[in-house]
């Protein structure tokens, strides 16, 4: 089994080759950060056009470096959703066009499922079942995972996701795009405690999240008085601490509620070192193991798409959610809840 994975859900063009016997043969990623930086966020039309420019040259280069030929591919996987409609269509049309030319299957992959399964690419890897904290730019969810395609929603954000909270508060502090990493860098130079910010829903008694109130609290602080460099750093540190406190408390509560001993953290926010340190320490005190994807696989990437498709193929046709014959009709799903993911067409 040799699967080409294509990821074009937002502002990163990712491709990868995954072999069922040898594992990940290689991956390549082009980030559009510089393209969108002047606009303070992703411009969908620019993102789609850049995917068109980058995808085929990136794929060709990857296949050459891996010492493979297109004719050796057994399947092509692409991100079917969720994501930006135009960006998704670039990956979908490319995957279906290549598959038709090669006469091989094409498989649509759920973007969040791919994130959720990405820690299985690392060593040591978790085993099923486990609890997963999905923290990407637009999603914050706690899932109970019994196996590939077997997901139960335990809690989710009611408004802003954690990644959005990082980005929006970073913008309030005058930081550049992408805001999350910029805020984390500034927070490392400050000290939490100088400002008092809320930890929304930390004691709600359930596993849901809410971060819009935190954003409003930061806006209030910024408007009260001008902040010098030291104050901005301290406020950034308090923002990060507030978000990490909530994520860690809810994730550890979810593991306890499920009666499990494994926690998987996936998604872009999973690269935050403060979150990793807090979760690792809290889990160790409870006898729980925490698994993270490699830093390079926290953000969107083709490796997780190829890997998720390969896992489903290995477990049988009934687990291939979108398996269409070459040349058949296809679609994308800009909105697609993970808990509604079907195990068969």
C-alpha positions in Angstrom: 0.0 0.0 0.0 1.4 3.4 -1.1 -0.8 6.4 -0.4 -0.3 10.0 -1.5 -1.8 12.4 1.0 -2.9 15.9 0.0 -3.8 18.7 2.5 -5.2 22.0 1.3 -7.9 22.9 3.9 -6.6 26.4 4.7 -3.3 28.1 4.4 -0.8 25.3 4.1 -0.1 23.1 1.1 0.9 19.7 2.3 1.8 16.4 0.6 3.1 13.1 1.9 3.8 9.5 0.9 2.8 6.7 3.4 3.7 3.1 2.8 1.7 0.4 4.7 4.9 -1.6 5.4 7.6 1.0 5.7 5.7 3.9 7.2 6.1 7.6 6.2 8.4 7.9 3.3 8.5 11.6 3.2 6.4 14.8 3.3 6.6 18.4 2.2 4.8 21.5 3.3 4.5 25.0 2.0 3.2 27.6 4.4 1.3 30.7 3.3 2.1 32.7 6.4 4.0 35.5 4.6 1.3 35.7 1.9 -1.4 36.5 4.5 0.6 38.4 7.0 -0.2 41.8 5.5 -3.9 41.1 5.9 -3.8 39.9 9.5 -5.5 36.6 8.6 -6.2 34.2 5.8 -7.7 35.5 2.6 -9.6 32.6 1.1 -9.1 33.5 -2.5 -5.4 34.1 -2.1 -5.1 30.8 -0.3 -6.9 28.9 -3.1 -4.7 30.4 -5.8 -1.5 29.6 -3.9 -2.6 26.0 -3.5 -3.0 25.8 -7.3 0.5 27.2 -7.8 2.2 25.0 -5.3 0.5 21.6 -5.2 1.7 19.8 -8.3 5.4 21.0 -8.1 5.4 20.0 -4.4 4.0 16.6 -5.2 6.4 16.0 -8.1 9.4 17.0 -5.9 8.3 14.7 -3.0 7.9 11.7 -5.3 11.3 12.2 -6.8 13.0 12.6 -3.4 11.3 9.4 -2.2 12.6 7.5 -5.2 9.0 6.5 -6.2 6.9 6.7 -9.3 3.3 7.8 -9.7 2.5 4.4 -11.1 3.4 2.8 -7.8 0.6 4.6 -5.9 -2.3 2.5 -4.7 -4.5 5.3 -3.6 -4.6 9.1 -3.3 -6.1 10.7 -0.2 -7.1 14.3 0.2 -8.8 16.6 2.8 -12.5 16.6 2.1 -13.3 18.9 5.0 -13.8 20.8 7.1 -12.0 23.9 5.8 -12.2 26.7 3.2 -14.4 25.6 0.3 -12.1 26.9 -2.5 -8.9 25.6 -0.9 -10.5 22.2 -0.4 -11.6 22.0 -4.0 -8.0 22.5 -5.2 -6.9 19.4 -3.3 -10.0 17.4 -4.2 -9.8 18.1 -7.9 -6.1 17.4 -8.1 -6.5 14.1 -6.2 -9.4 13.0 -8.5 -7.6 14.1 -11.6 -4.4 12.1 -10.7 -6.5 9.1 -9.6 -8.4 9.0 -12.9 -5.2 9.2 -14.9 -3.6 6.4 -12.8 -6.8 4.3 -12.5 -6.6 4.1 -8.7 -9.0 4.9 -5.8 -9.3 8.3 -4.3 -10.2 8.8 -0.6 -11.7 11.8 1.1 -10.3 12.3 4.7 -11.8 14.2 7.6 -9.3 16.9 8.6 -9.9 16.6 12.3 -9.8 12.8 12.2 -6.4 13.1 10.6 -5.2 15.5 13.4 -6.7 13.1 16.0 -4.8 10.1 14.6 -1.5 11.9 13.9 0.1 11.1 17.3 0.1 7.4 16.2 2.8 8.4 13.7 5.2 9.0 16.6 7.0 6.6 18.9 5.9 5.7 21.4 2.4 5.7 20.1 -0.9 5.5 22.0 -3.1 2.4 21.7 -6.9 2.4 21.5 -8.9 3.5 23.5 -7.9 7.0 24.6 -9.3 10.5 25.2 -8.2 13.1 22.7 -8.0 16.9 23.1 -8.3 18.5 19.6 -7.1 22.1 19.7 -6.6 23.6 16.3 -7.3 27.1 15.0 -11.0 26.8 14.7 -11.8 23.7 16.9 -11.5 22.8 20.6 -13.0 19.4 21.3 -12.7 16.5 23.7 -13.3 13.1 22.1 -13.5 9.6 23.4 -11.7 7.4 20.8 -12.4 3.7 20.8 -10.8 3.0 17.4 -10.5 4.3 13.9 -13.9 5.8 13.0 -15.3 5.3 16.6 -15.5 8.8 18.1 -17.7 10.1 20.9 -17.9 13.9 21.6 -17.3 14.6 25.3 -17.1 18.4 25.2 -16.5 21.3 22.8 -16.3 25.0 22.7 -19.5 27.0 22.8 -18.0 30.0 20.9 -14.3 30.8 20.2 -11.9 28.0 20.0 -8.6 28.1 21.9 -6.7 28.9 18.7 -9.0 31.8 17.9 -8.6 33.1 21.5 -4.8 33.1 21.0 -5.1 34.8 17.6 -7.7 37.4 18.6 -6.0 38.4 21.9 -2.6 38.6 20.1 -4.2 41.1 17.6 -5.4 43.2 20.6 -1.8 43.3 21.7 -0.7 44.5 18.3 1.1 41.3 17.4 1.5 40.0 13.9 0.0 37.0 12.1 -0.1 34.2 13.0 -1.1 35.4 16.5 -0.8 32.2 18.5 2.9 31.6 18.1 3.6 35.4 18.4 1.7 35.6 21.7 3.5 32.5 23.1 6.9 34.0 22.3 5.9 37.3 24.0 4.5 35.3 27.0 7.9 33.6 27.5 9.4 37.0 28.3 6.6 38.0 30.8 5.1 36.8 34.1 1.5 35.8 34.7 -0.3 37.2 37.7 0.2 41.0 37.2 -3.2 41.0 35.5 -6.3 39.1 36.5 -8.1 37.3 33.7 -11.0 34.8 33.9 -10.7 31.1 33.4 -14.1 30.7 31.5 -16.1 27.6 32.4 -13.2 26.0 34.3 -15.6 25.1 37.1 -18.7 24.5 35.0 -19.1 20.9 36.0 -19.1 19.8 32.3 -16.4 19.3 29.6 -17.4 22.3 27.4 -15.3 25.3 26.7 -15.8 29.1 26.2 -13.2 31.6 25.3 -15.1 34.6 24.1 -15.3 36.1 27.6 -11.5 35.9 27.9 -11.2 37.9 24.7 -13.5 40.6 26.1 -11.6 40.7 29.4 -8.3 41.3 27.5 -10.0 44.0 25.4 -11.1 45.8 28.6 -7.5 45.7 30.0 -6.0 47.1 26.8 -8.5 49.9 26.7 -8.0 50.9 30.3 -4.5 52.3 29.9 -1.5 52.3 27.6 0.7 49.2 28.1 4.5 49.4 28.0 6.6 46.5 26.7 6.8 44.8 30.1 3.1 45.1 30.7 2.3 43.7 27.3 4.6 40.7 28.0 2.9 40.1 31.4 -0.5 40.3 29.9 0.5 37.8 27.2 1.7 35.5 29.9 -1.6 35.8 31.7 -3.6 35.2 28.5 -1.6 32.0 27.8 -1.9 30.9 31.5 -5.7 31.4 31.4 -6.1 29.3 28.2 -3.7 26.6 29.3 -5.4 26.4 32.8 -8.8 25.7 31.1 -7.5 23.3 28.5 -5.5 21.3 31.0 -8.3 21.2 33.6 -10.9 20.0 31.2 -8.7 17.5 29.4 -7.6 15.8 32.7 -11.2 15.8 33.9 -12.2 14.1 30.7 -9.6 11.3 31.2 -10.8 10.8 34.7 -14.5 10.8 33.6 -13.8 8.2 30.9 -11.8 6.0 33.3 -8.8 5.9 30.9 -5.1 6.2 31.3 -4.1 7.7 27.9 -4.6 11.3 26.6 -3.8 12.4 23.1 -3.3 16.0 22.2 -3.5 17.1 18.6 -3.9 20.2 16.5 -1.9 23.4 16.1 -2.3 24.6 19.7 -0.9 21.2 20.8 2.5 22.7 19.9 2.3 25.2 22.7 5.0 24.3 25.2 3.2 25.7 28.2 0.2 23.5 27.5 2.5 20.5 27.0 4.3 21.1 30.2 1.1 21.5 32.2 -0.6 18.5 30.8 2.5 16.3 31.2 2.9 17.2 34.8 -0.8 16.9 35.6 -1.1 13.6 33.8 2.0 12.1 35.6 0.5 13.0 38.9 -2.6 11.0 38.0 -0.8 8.0 36.4 -1.9 9.0 32.9 0.3 9.0 29.8 0.1 11.9 27.4 0.9 11.6 23.7 1.7 14.4 21.3 2.4 14.5 17.6 5.8 15.7 16.5 5.9 19.5 16.4 6.0 19.4 12.5 2.8 17.4 12.5 0.8 19.7 14.9 -0.1 22.1 12.1 -1.9 21.0 8.9 0.2 18.6 6.9 -0.1 15.9 4.2 1.4 13.1 6.4 -1.7 13.0 8.7 -4.0 12.8 5.6 -2.1 9.9 4.0 -1.8 8.1 7.4 -5.5 8.4 8.3 -6.4 7.1 4.9 -4.0 4.2 5.2 -5.4 3.2 8.6 -8.9 3.1 7.2 -7.8 1.1 4.2 -5.9 -1.4 6.4 -9.0 -2.0 8.5 -11.3 -2.8 5.6 -13.5 -1.2 3.0 -16.3 -0.4 5.5 -14.0 2.1 7.2 -13.2 4.0 4.0 -15.6 7.0 4.4 -15.3 8.4 0.9 -14.1 5.9 -1.6 -15.0 6.8 -5.1 -14.0 5.3 -8.4 -11.7 7.3 -10.6 -13.6 9.8 -12.7 -16.6 9.7 -10.4 -18.4 12.8 -8.9 -16.9 14.3 -5.9 -17.6 17.1 -3.4 -16.0 18.8 -0.4 -17.4 19.5 3.0 -16.5 23.0 4.4 -18.5 22.1 7.5 -18.3 18.6 8.8 -18.7 17.5 12.4 -16.3 14.8 13.5 -18.9 13.0 15.6 -21.1 12.5 12.5 -18.3 10.8 10.6 -19.8 7.8 8.9 -17.9 4.4 8.9 -19.3 3.5 5.5 -20.8 5.2 2.4 
